[in-house]
Amino acid sequence: WAPAIRARIASLEQRPAISAADEPMIRGMVDGLAARLAKDPADLEGWLRLIRSYEVLNEMEKARAAVAEARAAFPEDEAALARIAEAEKSLAD
């Protein structure tokens, strides 16, 4: 179990820091991506970016909601669901 813990700690340490000056711009881009996906949900890469973006912004509720929406967009696509599940694993508790 120790290697898994070390790997998780290493992944958390690699999260990019967001400066206060950049945060409004980044939030605007994330909001734009969310709006685009609401209109056209058939973009798996977009969903994965949105989930990761919310995680980086430490908006875990939004990240989990994006996971649920992504699953709803690809209910029969096993490969997509596997990638979404992998993205969900990275969400911190």
Secondary structure, DSSP 8 states (H G I E B T S, - for coil): -HHHHHHHHHHHHTS----TTTHHHHHHHHHHHHHHHHH----HHHHHHHHHHHHHTT-HHHHHHHHHHHHHH-TT-HHHHHHHHHHHHTS--
